Amino acid sequence: MLKVNFNLGLFINTNFLVPAIFVLFNYEIFCQTIQSYDIVVYGGSSAGISCAIQGSRLDKKVLLIEPGHRIGGLTTGGLGQTDIGNKQAIGGISREFYQNIKSYYQKKENWKWQKRETYRDGGQTTSDLNEDAMWTFEPSAALEVFKDMIRSEKNISLVYSQRLNRKSGVKKKDKKILSIQMESGQIYQSKIFIDATYEGDLMAAAGVSYTVGRESNEYYGESLNGVQTNRVSLSLKKTISMNAVYHNFIEGVDPYIKKGDPKSGLLPFINSGKPEVDGEGDHKIQAYCYRMTLTNHSDNRIQFSRPYGYQELDYELLFRNYEASLGPLEKMYNYGDPLVPWINSKMPNLKTDTNNQKGFSTDFIGQNYLYPEASYEEREKIAELHKKYQQGLMWTLAYHPRIPFQVREIVSQWGTCKDEYESKDGWPSQLYIREARRMISDYVMTQRNCEKLELAEDAIGLAAYGMDSHHVQRYVDLKGYVKNEGNVEAHVADPFPISYRCIVPKKSQARNLLVPICLSASHIAFGSIRMEPVFMVLGQSAAIAASIAIDNDCDLQNVRYEELKLILLKNKQVLQ
């Protein structure tokens, strides 16, 4: 395709002072090719990779599109401490991945910074030596395993750095997606499309119904949705839930720039308004962060540094939270938690998966509300602000004189890793998108599913993690103190089935699209489902459904569950 830009210029002849009009031709030549596949997977997340592998194994021509430069999403982006709930609920390609992780670490050459026999994992999901799989791993190990799994398949094409044209890049006819176009101009045609992004960009661009934020409890007949201030509550199944109790501030932390003076204004990152009534819905979303990969090995450590534009005032709440302690520093946090505000789970090779803990930590609370609907450029700015905040936090904890000595002594021993990511600062590129858009299809997973008060009869996988939400906002309570709101930690007694219908849009909106990540679920149900192993399970099941629809020349909504179930079980999915 030849693109010609005409620029009109005005030339002044200085000798005769006669204006002369001329045309400048600016030729820009680029190729706009059209490529066709059986299945196009947009998003190189763990779910996307699982989709592609399963599609290939069913002899379908598959294209896997990664909008960025690194595949694997959070699994290769820092989340090496696997959250599951019940390992026996994980089957198929998802379990195969964790089995391959174990094989990777059985090789002596993959233990560079410590000996294999000295490693003991320290997370919530321990890896038993007698198991067939390993559940804790370095991001770089996950990346190698994923690449090997893709290379072993004959029908997968993988492209990087191709972002969807979200404004006009989706072409549809009769409720079917015909093609998608990238910002580069490249067009891909396919029989079936799968949106495996954390944001649901293809789903949204295709005109599929979705929501962002928290529903009210009344909307789906739940008890753990909507606003959750500091309280103890009973779920529908009479399970005790501690809402907004964990990861909160010490009582008595002043929220104002000048202590006790509301006229001085609120400190950074505190919402000026009050939360809605408990259980009411809103469009706010739970906090994001980066899952840092840290090490205390001096030869592999990059010391924490103060980021450009660092503002001490941004961490005043952190200082005041320490200063608010009335007892010994070691006992200043509720429930006997340690002094340092992190969960530092041990990974192989003297590394950690480091996550949020306590009232002021790595979660950048309330600073991500615009992210789901934001443009690519706006998202990059939001992600950069998260990175700057978190880098400043780590430097503050390690070196600032207002931080207790005991904390500085511990944190300063750690730093990011030289050998994990492409960046020179050792920082991951993948922001932890805990929740963004969620589709609204003919079936919505809710708290009733999580508590098995309602059972989906068309299971394509199981979820088993607790109903979990990180904090959503920071506010001033009635006593005039700062508090966090939105945290929910509710136990799920047993694994529960996930419906096929919740990954398929309404037939009136899209007949050949599957959405295994931004699936149809309420905020609180999504909090249980949103785990990387489960996303891989759902990705594999989506590819099987896609294959059946192609072979039978039918819409995804018309795939017979009896046929789907047989192939799911044949491919080692766990359905009950």
VEXDREN-2710 file (C-alpha; in Angstrom, 1 decimal):
% VEXDREN-2710
k/r/px/py/pz
1/MET/0.0/0.0/0.0
2/LEU/1.4/3.4/-1.0
3/LYS/0.6/6.3/1.3
4/VAL/1.2/9.8/-0.1
5/ASN/1.1/12.9/2.1
6/PHE/0.7/16.2/0.2
7/ASN/2.2/19.3/2.0
8/LEU/1.4/22.7/0.5
9/GLY/4.3/25.1/0.7
10/LEU/4.8/28.7/-0.2
11/PHE/8.1/29.8/-1.9
12/ILE/9.0/33.5/-2.0
13/ASN/11.3/34.5/-4.9
14/THR/13.5/37.2/-3.4
15/ASN/14.6/38.5/-6.8
16/PHE/11.2/39.2/-8.2
17/LEU/9.2/39.2/-4.9
18/VAL/6.7/37.0/-6.7
19/PRO/5.1/34.2/-4.6
20/ALA/5.2/30.8/-6.2
21/ILE/3.1/27.9/-5.0
22/PHE/4.6/24.4/-5.1
23/VAL/3.7/21.0/-3.7
24/LEU/6.0/18.9/-1.6
25/PHE/5.4/15.2/-1.9
26/ASN/6.1/13.1/1.2
27/TYR/6.0/9.4/0.3
28/GLU/5.6/7.0/3.1
29/ILE/5.6/3.4/2.1
30/PHE/4.5/0.6/4.4
31/CYS/3.1/-2.9/4.0
32/GLN/-0.4/-3.7/5.2
33/THR/-0.7/-7.4/4.9
34/ILE/-3.6/-9.6/5.9
35/GLN/-2.8/-13.0/7.6
36/SER/-5.4/-15.7/8.3
37/TYR/-5.5/-18.2/11.1
38/ASP/-7.9/-20.6/12.8
39/ILE/-7.4/-19.1/16.2
40/VAL/-6.0/-15.6/17.0
41/VAL/-5.1/-15.1/20.7
42/TYR/-4.6/-11.5/21.7
43/GLY/-2.5/-11.3/24.8
44/GLY/0.7/-13.3/25.7
45/SER/-0.4/-13.8/29.3
46/SER/-0.2/-17.3/30.9
47/ALA/-3.8/-17.8/29.8
48/GLY/-2.9/-16.8/26.2
49/ILE/0.1/-19.2/26.1
50/SER/-2.2/-22.0/27.4
51/CYS/-4.7/-21.1/24.7
52/ALA/-2.1/-21.2/22.0
53/ILE/-0.6/-24.5/23.1
54/GLN/-3.9/-26.3/23.3
55/GLY/-5.1/-24.9/19.9
56/SER/-1.9/-26.2/18.3
57/ARG/-2.3/-29.6/19.9
58/LEU/-5.8/-29.8/18.3
59/ASP/-4.2/-29.1/14.9
60/LYS/-5.3/-25.6/14.6
61/LYS/-3.2/-22.8/13.1
62/VAL/-2.7/-20.4/16.0
63/LEU/-1.4/-16.8/16.2
64/LEU/-0.3/-15.6/19.6
65/ILE/-0.1/-11.8/19.8
66/GLU/1.9/-10.2/22.6
67/PRO/1.3/-6.4/22.7
68/GLY/4.6/-5.9/24.7
69/HIS/8.0/-7.5/24.6
70/ARG/7.7/-10.3/27.2
71/ILE/5.3/-13.2/27.3
72/GLY/3.9/-14.8/30.4
73/GLY/2.2/-11.8/32.1
74/LEU/2.4/-11.9/35.8
75/THR/3.8/-15.5/35.8
76/THR/7.0/-14.2/34.3
77/GLY/6.6/-10.7/35.7
78/GLY/7.2/-11.3/39.4
79/LEU/4.4/-13.5/40.7
80/GLY/6.5/-16.5/41.4
81/GLN/4.7/-17.4/44.6
82/THR/1.7/-19.2/43.2
83/ASP/-1.7/-18.6/44.8
84/ILE/-3.9/-21.6/44.3
85/GLY/-6.0/-22.6/47.3
86/ASN/-6.0/-26.3/46.4
87/LYS/-3.4/-27.8/44.2
88/GLN/-5.5/-30.8/43.3
89/ALA/-7.9/-28.4/41.4
90/ILE/-5.2/-27.6/38.8
91/GLY/-4.9/-29.9/35.8
92/GLY/-4.1/-29.9/32.1
93/ILE/-1.6/-27.5/30.6
94/SER/-1.5/-25.4/33.8
95/ARG/-0.3/-28.4/35.9
96/GLU/2.1/-29.3/33.0
97/PHE/3.7/-25.9/33.3
98/TYR/4.3/-26.4/37.1
99/GLN/5.7/-29.9/36.4
100/ASN/8.1/-28.4/33.8
101/ILE/9.1/-25.9/36.5
102/LYS/10.1/-28.8/38.7
103/SER/12.1/-30.3/35.9
104/TYR/13.8/-27.0/35.3
105/TYR/15.0/-26.9/38.9
106/GLN/16.2/-30.5/38.9
107/LYS/19.0/-29.4/36.6
108/LYS/22.1/-28.4/38.5
109/GLU/23.0/-25.6/36.1
110/ASN/19.9/-23.7/37.0
111/TRP/21.1/-23.1/40.6
112/LYS/23.5/-20.3/40.2
113/TRP/23.2/-18.4/43.5
114/GLN/22.6/-21.2/45.9
115/LYS/22.7/-25.0/46.1
116/ARG/19.4/-26.8/45.4
117/GLU/19.5/-28.6/48.7
118/THR/19.6/-25.4/50.7
119/TYR/16.4/-24.0/49.2
120/ARG/13.2/-23.9/51.4
121/ASP/10.3/-22.0/50.0
122/GLY/8.6/-19.6/52.4
123/GLY/5.3/-18.9/50.8
124/GLN/1.7/-19.8/51.2
125/THR/1.9/-22.6/48.5
126/THR/4.8/-24.8/49.6
127/SER/6.3/-27.2/47.1
128/ASP/6.6/-30.7/48.6
129/LEU/9.6/-32.7/47.3
130/ASN/7.4/-35.7/46.7
131/GLU/5.0/-33.7/44.4
132/ASP/5.0/-34.0/40.7
133/ALA/5.1/-30.2/40.4
134/MET/6.9/-27.1/41.8
135/TRP/4.9/-24.0/42.6
136/THR/7.5/-21.4/43.4
137/PHE/10.0/-20.1/40.8
138/GLU/12.0/-17.3/39.4
139/PRO/10.3/-15.2/36.7
140/SER/13.2/-15.9/34.4
141/ALA/12.6/-19.7/34.9
142/ALA/8.9/-19.3/34.0
143/LEU/9.9/-17.4/30.9
144/GLU/12.3/-20.2/29.8
145/VAL/9.7/-22.9/30.5
146/PHE/7.0/-21.0/28.5
147/LYS/9.3/-20.5/25.6
148/ASP/10.2/-24.2/25.5
149/MET/6.6/-25.2/25.6
150/ILE/5.8/-22.9/22.7
151/ARG/8.8/-24.0/20.7
152/SER/7.7/-27.7/21.0
153/GLU/4.4/-26.9/19.2
154/LYS/4.3/-26.9/15.4
155/ASN/1.3/-24.7/14.8
156/ILE/2.0/-21.6/16.8
157/SER/3.1/-18.3/15.4
158/LEU/4.2/-15.7/18.0
159/VAL/4.5/-12.0/17.4
160/TYR/5.6/-9.2/19.8
161/SER/5.0/-5.5/20.1
162/GLN/1.7/-5.5/18.2
163/ARG/-1.0/-3.5/20.0
164/LEU/-4.6/-3.5/18.9
165/ASN/-6.1/-0.5/17.3
166/ARG/-8.7/-0.1/20.0
167/LYS/-10.7/2.7/18.2
168/SER/-11.4/1.1/14.8
169/GLY/-9.3/-2.1/14.6
170/VAL/-12.2/-4.6/15.1
171/LYS/-14.2/-5.5/12.0
172/LYS/-17.5/-7.4/12.5
173/LYS/-20.3/-8.7/10.4
174/ASP/-23.4/-10.5/11.7
175/LYS/-22.0/-10.4/15.2
176/LYS/-18.9/-12.2/14.2
177/ILE/-15.4/-10.7/14.3
178/LEU/-13.9/-10.8/10.8
179/SER/-10.5/-9.3/11.5
180/ILE/-8.5/-7.2/13.9
181/GLN/-6.0/-4.5/13.0
182/MET/-3.0/-3.5/15.0
183/GLU/-1.6/0.0/15.4
184/SER/1.1/-0.9/12.9
185/GLY/-1.6/-1.5/10.2
186/GLN/-1.2/-5.3/10.3
187/ILE/-4.5/-7.1/9.9
188/TYR/-5.2/-10.6/11.2
189/GLN/-8.2/-12.7/10.2
190/SER/-9.4/-15.7/12.2
191/LYS/-12.3/-18.1/12.7
192/ILE/-12.1/-17.6/16.4
193/PHE/-10.6/-14.8/18.5
194/ILE/-9.5/-15.1/22.2
195/ASP/-8.9/-12.1/24.4
196/ALA/-6.3/-13.1/26.9
197/THR/-5.3/-9.7/28.1
198/TYR/-5.7/-8.5/31.7
199/GLU/-7.5/-5.4/30.5
200/GLY/-10.1/-6.9/28.2
201/ASP/-9.2/-4.6/25.3
202/LEU/-10.3/-6.8/22.4
203/MET/-13.5/-7.6/24.3
204/ALA/-14.3/-3.9/24.7
205/ALA/-13.3/-3.0/21.2
206/ALA/-15.7/-5.7/19.9
207/GLY/-18.6/-4.1/21.6
208/VAL/-19.1/-6.7/24.3
209/SER/-20.9/-5.7/27.5
210/TYR/-18.6/-5.3/30.6
211/THR/-18.4/-3.5/33.9
212/VAL/-15.6/-1.9/36.0
213/GLY/-15.6/-1.6/39.7
214/ARG/-17.7/-3.1/42.5
215/GLU/-21.4/-4.1/42.4
216/SER/-23.6/-3.5/45.4
217/ASN/-24.4/-6.5/47.5
218/GLU/-28.0/-6.1/46.5
219/TYR/-27.2/-6.4/42.8
220/TYR/-26.4/-10.1/42.8
221/GLY/-27.6/-11.1/46.3
222/GLU/-24.1/-11.1/47.9
223/SER/-22.6/-10.0/51.2
224/LEU/-19.0/-9.4/50.4
225/ASN/-19.2/-7.0/47.5
226/GLY/-19.3/-3.2/47.4
227/VAL/-17.7/-0.9/50.0
228/GLN/-16.0/-2.8/52.9
229/THR/-15.0/-0.7/55.9
230/ASN/-13.4/-2.0/59.0
231/ARG/-15.7/-4.8/60.3
232/VAL/-16.3/-8.5/60.8
233/SER/-19.2/-9.9/58.8
234/LEU/-20.9/-13.2/58.0
235/SER/-21.1/-14.3/54.4
236/LEU/-24.1/-15.9/52.8
237/LYS/-22.9/-19.3/54.0
238/LYS/-22.3/-17.9/57.5
239/THR/-18.6/-17.8/57.1
240/ILE/-16.8/-15.2/59.1
241/SER/-15.0/-12.6/57.0
242/MET/-12.6/-10.0/58.2
243/ASN/-13.2/-6.9/56.0
244/ALA/-10.7/-4.0/55.9
245/VAL/-9.2/-5.3/59.1
246/TYR/-5.9/-6.5/57.6
247/HIS/-3.4/-4.2/55.9
248/ASN/-4.7/-1.1/57.6
249/PHE/-3.3/1.8/59.6
250/ILE/-2.6/1.9/63.3
251/GLU/-5.4/3.8/65.1
252/GLY/-4.6/7.5/65.4
253/VAL/-2.7/8.3/62.2
254/ASP/-3.4/12.0/61.4
255/PRO/-4.4/12.5/57.7
256/TYR/-3.5/16.3/57.4
257/ILE/-0.4/17.9/56.1
258/LYS/-0.2/19.9/59.3
259/LYS/-1.3/17.5/62.1
260/GLY/-4.7/18.4/63.5
261/ASP/-5.4/21.1/60.9
262/PRO/-7.9/20.2/58.2
263/LYS/-7.3/23.5/56.5
264/SER/-3.8/22.5/55.7
265/GLY/-5.1/19.9/53.3
266/LEU/-5.0/16.1/53.1
267/LEU/-1.7/14.2/52.7
268/PRO/-1.1/12.6/49.3
269/PHE/-3.1/9.5/48.2
270/ILE/-6.1/10.1/50.6
271/ASN/-9.6/10.5/48.9
272/SER/-11.3/13.7/49.9
273/GLY/-14.7/12.1/49.9
274/LYS/-16.2/9.6/52.2
275/PRO/-16.9/6.0/51.1
276/GLU/-20.4/5.0/50.3
277/VAL/-22.4/3.0/52.8
278/ASP/-21.1/-0.5/53.4
279/GLY/-22.2/-2.9/50.6
280/GLU/-22.9/-0.1/48.1
281/GLY/-21.3/-0.3/44.7
282/ASP/-18.9/2.0/43.0
283/HIS/-16.6/2.2/40.0
284/LYS/-13.4/2.0/41.9
285/ILE/-11.0/-1.0/41.6
286/GLN/-8.6/-2.8/44.0
287/ALA/-5.0/-1.5/44.1
288/TYR/-2.2/-2.5/41.8
289/CYS/1.5/-2.9/42.5
290/TYR/4.6/-4.5/41.1
291/ARG/5.5/-7.9/42.4
292/MET/9.2/-7.2/43.0
293/THR/11.8/-9.9/42.5
294/LEU/14.4/-9.1/45.2
295/THR/17.7/-10.6/46.4
296/ASN/20.1/-10.2/49.2
297/HIS/23.0/-11.8/47.4
298/SER/25.6/-9.0/47.0
299/ASP/26.8/-10.2/43.6
300/ASN/23.4/-10.1/42.0
301/ARG/21.8/-7.2/43.9
302/ILE/21.0/-3.7/42.6
303/GLN/20.6/-1.4/45.6
304/PHE/17.4/0.6/46.1
305/SER/17.9/4.1/44.8
306/ARG/15.8/7.3/45.2
307/PRO/13.8/7.9/42.1
308/TYR/13.9/11.2/40.2
309/GLY/11.3/13.6/41.5
310/TYR/11.1/11.9/44.9
311/GLN/8.8/13.7/47.3
312/GLU/9.2/13.0/51.0
313/LEU/5.6/14.1/51.7
314/ASP/4.4/11.1/49.6
315/TYR/5.6/8.9/52.5
316/GLU/4.5/11.0/55.4
317/LEU/1.7/8.5/56.2
318/LEU/4.3/5.7/56.4
319/PHE/6.3/7.7/58.9
320/ARG/3.2/8.6/61.0
321/ASN/2.1/4.9/60.9
322/TYR/5.3/3.9/62.6
323/GLU/5.2/6.9/65.0
324/ALA/1.6/6.0/66.0
325/SER/2.7/2.9/67.8
326/LEU/2.1/3.1/71.6
327/GLY/3.9/-0.1/72.4
328/PRO/7.2/-1.8/71.4
329/LEU/7.9/-1.4/67.7
330/GLU/7.9/-5.2/67.2
331/LYS/4.2/-5.3/68.4
332/MET/2.9/-2.2/66.7
333/TYR/1.0/-4.1/64.0
334/ASN/-2.1/-6.1/64.6
335/TYR/-2.0/-9.9/64.8
336/GLY/1.7/-10.2/65.5
337/ASP/2.9/-9.3/62.0
338/PRO/6.6/-8.5/61.6
339/LEU/7.8/-4.9/61.4
340/VAL/8.6/-4.6/57.7
341/PRO/5.6/-3.9/55.5
342/TRP/6.0/-6.6/53.0
343/ILE/5.4/-10.3/52.3
344/ASN/8.9/-11.5/51.2
345/SER/8.3/-15.0/49.9
346/LYS/11.4/-17.1/49.2
347/MET/12.2/-18.0/45.6
348/PRO/15.0/-20.2/44.3
349/ASN/18.5/-18.7/43.9
350/LEU/18.2/-16.4/47.0
351/LYS/15.4/-14.4/45.4
352/THR/11.9/-13.4/46.6
353/ASP/8.5/-12.6/45.3
354/THR/7.7/-9.5/47.4
355/ASN/4.1/-8.3/47.8
356/ASN/2.0/-5.8/49.7
357/GLN/1.4/-6.0/53.5
358/LYS/0.0/-3.6/56.1
359/GLY/-1.5/-0.2/55.9
360/PHE/1.2/1.6/53.8
361/SER/3.0/-0.8/51.5
362/THR/3.6/-1.6/47.8
363/ASP/-0.1/-1.2/46.8
364/PHE/-0.6/2.2/45.4
365/ILE/-4.1/2.5/46.8
366/GLY/-6.6/4.6/44.8
367/GLN/-4.3/5.6/42.0
368/ASN/-5.5/3.2/39.3
369/TYR/-9.2/4.0/38.8
370/LEU/-8.7/5.3/35.3
371/TYR/-6.4/2.5/34.1
372/PRO/-9.0/0.0/32.6
373/GLU/-10.4/2.5/30.1
374/ALA/-7.3/4.6/29.6
375/SER/-5.4/4.9/26.3
376/TYR/-2.1/3.1/25.9
377/GLU/-0.2/6.3/26.6
378/GLU/-2.2/7.0/29.7
379/ARG/-1.7/3.5/31.0
380/GLU/2.0/3.9/30.6
381/LYS/1.9/7.1/32.7
382/ILE/-0.1/5.3/35.4
383/ALA/2.3/2.4/35.4
384/GLU/5.3/4.7/35.6
385/LEU/3.7/6.5/38.6
386/HIS/3.2/3.1/40.3
387/LYS/6.9/2.3/39.7
388/LYS/8.1/5.7/40.9
389/TYR/6.0/5.4/44.1
390/GLN/7.2/1.8/44.8
391/GLN/10.8/2.7/44.1
392/GLY/10.5/5.6/46.5
393/LEU/8.9/3.4/49.1
394/MET/11.7/0.9/49.0
395/TRP/14.4/3.6/49.2
396/THR/12.5/5.2/52.1
397/LEU/12.3/1.9/54.0
398/ALA/15.9/1.1/53.4
399/TYR/17.5/4.5/54.1
400/HIS/15.3/7.3/55.5
401/PRO/16.2/8.3/59.0
402/ARG/12.5/8.6/60.1
403/ILE/12.1/4.8/59.5
404/PRO/12.9/2.7/62.6
405/PHE/16.5/1.4/62.6
406/GLN/15.2/-2.2/62.7
407/VAL/13.4/-1.8/59.5
408/ARG/16.2/0.0/57.7
409/GLU/18.7/-2.7/58.8
410/ILE/16.5/-5.4/57.1
411/VAL/15.4/-3.7/54.0
412/SER/18.8/-2.2/53.1
413/GLN/20.1/-5.8/52.7
414/TRP/17.8/-6.3/49.7
415/GLY/17.6/-5.0/46.2
416/THR/16.3/-5.9/42.7
417/CYS/18.1/-8.5/40.7
418/LYS/20.6/-8.0/37.9
419/ASP/19.6/-11.2/36.1
420/GLU/15.8/-11.2/36.0
421/TYR/14.5/-8.5/33.7
422/GLU/15.5/-6.6/30.6
423/SER/15.6/-3.3/32.5
424/LYS/18.9/-2.0/34.0
425/ASP/17.1/-1.2/37.3
426/GLY/15.9/-4.8/37.7
427/TRP/12.3/-3.7/37.7
428/PRO/9.6/-5.9/36.1
429/SER/7.6/-4.4/33.1
430/GLN/4.3/-6.1/34.1
431/LEU/2.1/-4.1/36.5
432/TYR/0.0/-6.3/38.6
433/ILE/-3.4/-5.7/37.1
434/ARG/-5.5/-7.4/39.8
435/GLU/-8.7/-6.4/38.2
436/ALA/-9.8/-4.3/35.2
437/ARG/-12.8/-4.8/33.0
438/ARG/-15.1/-7.8/33.6
439/MET/-17.5/-9.1/30.9
440/ILE/-21.2/-9.4/31.5
441/SER/-22.4/-12.5/29.7
442/ASP/-25.4/-14.8/30.0
443/TYR/-23.9/-16.3/33.2
444/VAL/-22.2/-14.3/35.9
445/MET/-20.1/-16.0/38.6
446/THR/-21.0/-14.6/42.0
447/GLN/-20.3/-15.2/45.7
448/ARG/-23.0/-17.9/45.6
449/ASN/-20.8/-19.9/43.2
450/CYS/-17.8/-19.5/45.5
451/GLU/-19.7/-20.7/48.5
452/LYS/-21.3/-23.5/46.4
453/LEU/-24.8/-22.3/47.1
454/GLU/-25.1/-22.3/43.3
455/LEU/-23.2/-24.8/41.1
456/ALA/-22.4/-24.2/37.4
457/GLU/-23.4/-27.3/35.5
458/ASP/-21.1/-26.6/32.5
459/ALA/-17.7/-26.6/34.4
460/ILE/-14.6/-25.9/32.4
461/GLY/-12.2/-25.7/35.4
462/LEU/-12.2/-25.1/39.1
463/ALA/-11.3/-22.2/41.3
464/ALA/-10.2/-22.7/44.9
465/TYR/-8.6/-19.5/46.3
466/GLY/-10.4/-17.4/48.9
467/MET/-12.6/-14.5/47.9
468/ASP/-9.9/-11.8/48.0
469/SER/-9.8/-8.1/47.4
470/HIS/-7.0/-5.7/48.1
471/HIS/-7.9/-2.2/49.4
472/VAL/-9.7/0.2/47.0
473/GLN/-9.4/3.6/48.7
474/ARG/-7.9/5.6/51.5
475/TYR/-10.1/8.0/53.5
476/VAL/-10.6/9.9/56.7
477/ASP/-12.9/8.1/59.2
478/LEU/-15.4/9.7/61.6
479/LYS/-12.7/10.0/64.3
480/GLY/-10.5/12.0/61.9
481/TYR/-7.9/9.3/61.3
482/VAL/-6.7/7.8/58.0
483/LYS/-8.0/4.3/57.1
484/ASN/-7.9/2.0/54.1
485/GLU/-11.1/0.5/52.6
486/GLY/-11.9/-2.5/50.4
487/ASN/-9.9/-5.4/51.7
488/VAL/-11.7/-8.7/51.9
489/GLU/-10.3/-12.1/52.9
490/ALA/-13.0/-14.7/52.9
491/HIS/-12.3/-18.4/53.0
492/VAL/-13.6/-20.8/50.3
493/ALA/-14.2/-24.2/51.8
494/ASP/-13.9/-26.3/48.6
495/PRO/-13.0/-25.9/44.9
496/PHE/-16.0/-24.7/42.9
497/PRO/-16.8/-25.1/39.2
498/ILE/-16.4/-22.2/36.7
499/SER/-19.1/-22.0/34.0
500/TYR/-18.3/-22.2/30.3
501/ARG/-20.9/-19.5/29.7
502/CYS/-18.9/-16.9/31.8
503/ILE/-16.1/-16.9/29.2
504/VAL/-18.4/-16.6/26.2
505/PRO/-20.1/-13.2/25.4
506/LYS/-23.8/-12.9/24.7
507/LYS/-24.6/-14.3/21.2
508/SER/-26.2/-10.9/20.3
509/GLN/-22.7/-9.3/20.8
510/ALA/-20.0/-11.6/19.6
511/ARG/-20.4/-15.2/18.2
512/ASN/-16.7/-16.1/17.8
513/LEU/-14.9/-14.5/20.8
514/LEU/-13.7/-16.1/24.1
515/VAL/-12.6/-14.2/27.2
516/PRO/-10.8/-16.4/29.7
517/ILE/-9.3/-13.6/31.9
518/CYS/-11.8/-10.7/32.0
519/LEU/-14.6/-13.2/32.4
520/SER/-18.2/-12.6/33.5
521/ALA/-18.0/-12.5/37.3
522/SER/-18.9/-10.1/40.1
523/HIS/-16.1/-8.2/41.8
524/ILE/-15.9/-10.6/44.8
525/ALA/-16.2/-13.8/42.8
526/PHE/-13.5/-12.6/40.4
527/GLY/-11.3/-12.1/43.5
528/SER/-11.3/-15.9/44.0
529/ILE/-11.0/-16.8/40.3
530/ARG/-8.2/-14.3/39.3
531/MET/-5.2/-16.6/40.0
532/GLU/-2.6/-17.4/37.3
533/PRO/-3.0/-21.2/37.5
534/VAL/-6.8/-20.8/37.0
535/PHE/-6.3/-18.4/34.1
536/MET/-4.1/-21.1/32.4
537/VAL/-6.9/-23.6/33.0
538/LEU/-9.5/-21.3/31.5
539/GLY/-7.2/-20.5/28.6
540/GLN/-6.8/-24.2/27.7
541/SER/-10.6/-24.7/28.0
542/ALA/-11.2/-21.7/25.7
543/ALA/-9.0/-23.2/23.0
544/ILE/-10.8/-26.5/23.2
545/ALA/-14.2/-24.8/22.8
546/ALA/-12.7/-22.8/19.9
547/SER/-11.6/-26.0/18.2
548/ILE/-15.0/-27.6/18.6
549/ALA/-16.7/-24.5/17.1
550/ILE/-14.4/-24.5/14.1
551/ASP/-14.8/-28.3/13.5
552/ASN/-18.6/-28.1/13.8
553/ASP/-18.9/-24.7/12.0
554/CYS/-21.0/-23.4/14.8
555/ASP/-21.1/-20.3/17.1
556/LEU/-19.3/-20.6/20.4
557/GLN/-22.7/-20.3/22.2
558/ASN/-23.9/-23.4/20.4
559/VAL/-21.0/-25.7/21.4
560/ARG/-22.5/-28.8/23.0
561/TYR/-21.2/-29.1/26.6
562/GLU/-21.3/-32.9/26.5
563/GLU/-18.8/-32.8/23.6
564/LEU/-16.7/-30.1/25.3
565/LYS/-16.6/-32.0/28.6
566/LEU/-15.3/-35.1/26.9
567/ILE/-12.4/-33.3/25.3
568/LEU/-11.6/-31.3/28.5
569/LEU/-11.3/-34.5/30.5
570/LYS/-9.2/-36.1/27.7
571/ASN/-6.8/-33.2/28.1
572/LYS/-6.6/-33.7/31.8
573/GLN/-8.7/-30.8/33.0
574/VAL/-10.1/-31.2/36.5
575/LEU/-13.8/-30.5/36.6
576/GLN/-14.9/-31.8/40.0
END
